[in-house]
Amino acid sequence: MLAPPVRVLVAERDPAVRARLSGILDAADGIEVIGSAADATAARVTLRRRLPDVLLLDLRLAWPDALSRRPAVVALATFDSDAGILRALRDGAVGFLLRSARRTDLVKVVRLAADGHVVLSPDAARRLLSAATRLSGPRDDRLAQVDRLSARETDVLAGVGAALTNAEIARRLGLPEPVVRDCVARVVRKLGCAHRTGAGLLAYERGLCRPGPG
């Protein structure tokens, strides 16, 4: 039996961006765009009628109202509003995408978000270090905790910082995926982070991984 498609709502003010994202996702196997919205009011109407699995949300729009089951929120951003990006992650977004994200990155992030992962596209991950350092201030205590991780935990954290999935980290390190999943959860807990995105930021700040060419 085929799994039901991942249902996506695209809430984006720019009509050209909204059309591009909707078109890419509608053409992808296993993804269904259930609606698009140009403002918060239209987004709320769709959310009340048919709750999506993933909400692509323009950072300039209001955060969704309380719902019986909240969709996974992926913030849509440019890098002229770093504070908004970090605020969205703190508010519970599972990640964010550049509006100009490549087709493959867009589809991958939506699928992973629907599966419950905290995710960032590679382009987004390459830019978070400077944003976090500039806007979040020093986090000496948490950075010191990174140095206390075991060798395996450090290697896994480096994979998280590189925006790899658990499966990709497992292949890189030659470990079973359940071992990596448990290790990620342990590292996030040890570092006092709310989710793996925060741990990934610390990996960047500690120099475990470096942004590639952007």
Secondary structure, 3 states (H helix, E strand, C coil): CCCCCEEEEEECCCHHHHHHHHHHHHHCCCEEEEEEECCHHHHHHHHHHCCCCEEEEECCCCCCCCCCCCCEEEEEECCCCHHHHHHHHHHCCCEEEECCCCHHHHHHHHHHHHCCCCCCCHHHHHHHHHHHHHHHCCCHHHHHHHHCCCHHHHHHHHHHHCCCCHHHHHHHHCCCHHHHHHHHHHHHHHCCCCCHHHHHHHHHHCCCCCCCCC
